[in-house]
Amino acid sequence: MPFSPVIPAGSGKPLAPYSPGALADGVLYVSGTLPFDKDNNVMHLGDAAAQTRLVLETIKGVIEAAGGTMADVVMNHIFLTDWANYAALNAVYAEYFPGDKPARYCIQCGLVKPGALVEIATVAHIGT
């Protein structure tokens, strides 16, 4: 099945060979998103809440570029470097998903850039 890359206007260059999003048959797959500025520098060092907000805003931008909204999200894959940041992540996360919550999982792991505390990958159904 063919897909269309989704690259929001003003996006920085990815760290590796991938697109921020890929849209296939109404399903948007948003790549793992880290708390980066446009030059791939980690922002808000030591602040899991601010990093989560930046990650979710970046994901929101990809979804909107594909013609959707955060209400279209059906699944989030969440990666944390430390369970101590779980409550901060959840507090911000709840702001972005105030109604019915998408499915998700959350694991503790190392991330690709030192200083990044959270990474989220998302699946959304656009226009369904």
N, C-alpha and C positions, 0 to 999 in steps of 0.2 A: 504494500500500500504506500503510495507516495505521501510525503509530508511537506509542509511549508515551514521553513525556519521563521521564528518570531524574534525580531531584534528591535526593541524599543528605540526610538530616536534618542540620540545622545548617550547610548550605552558605551561603556568602555570596552576595550578589547579583552576577551576572555583569557584566562590563564592557560588554557589548554584548547585543543581543537573541539569545540562544541558551540552550539547556539544557546542563547538564554532560554528559548522555548522552541518546541516543535509541535505543530498543529497537524493532526491527521484525523480525518473523518469526524470532526467536531470535538475531538479530545485533545487538550493541550497538556503537554508534558513540560513542566518548568524545571530546568536543570537545578542541581544543588546550588543554593544561593548563599553566599557568605557576606559578612558585613563590610563590603568593600566600597571605596570611592571609585571614581572612573579610572584611576591609575592602579587599581588593585591593591591599594593600601588598606590595611585593617583599620576601621574607624571605631571610636568609642572603646578604647582599650580598657579592660577590666569592668565594663558595664554591660552585663548580660541583657538588661532590659532595653537599653539603647541599641545594642546590636540586634536584638530580636526585632525591634521596630524598623530599623534600617533594612533588614532582610525582608520583612513582610512588605514594606513599601516598594522594594525592588521587585518582589514577586507580583505585587499589585500592578506595577507598571508593565510587566510582561503580559499579564492577563488582559489588561486594558488594551494593549497593543494588538492582541488577538481578537478584540471585540467583546470581551467578557468582563465580569465583575468578580469580586471576592466571593459573592454568593454562589458562584459556579464551581467553587473548589469542592472536590469530593474526597481528596486524600492528601495528607501531608506526611512526609518522611522527615523526622526531626533528629538532628545529631547534636549532642551537647558534649563539651569536653569535661564537664564536672556536674554531678547531680546537685551540687550546692546552688546551681543557677536555675534549677527546675522551676521554682516558685516564681522567679522574676520572668522567666520565659512565659509561663502560663498566664501571668497577670496581663502582659502585653498581648499575647495570643488571643485571649478572651475579648479584647477590644476589637479585633479584626474579624472575629467570628461570634457575634453577639446572639444570633438565633440558633438554628440547628447547626450542630457542629459537624465538620467533616470527619471522616475516619482518619486515624493517624497512628503512628508509632513513634517512639522516642528511644534512642539508644545513647549510651555514653561511649565516646571514642575520641581518637586524635583527629584533628582537622589539618588540611593541607597548608595552612599558614599559621605560624605562631601568633598568638594574640586573638585569634578568632575563637569565640566561645560557643557559637551556634551556627548551624547550617540547616537550611530547610529546602527540600525538593517537593514539588506540588504537582498534582494532577487535577485538572478542571475540565468539565464538560461545557463547552461554549455553544450557546444557542440551542440547547436541547430542552 
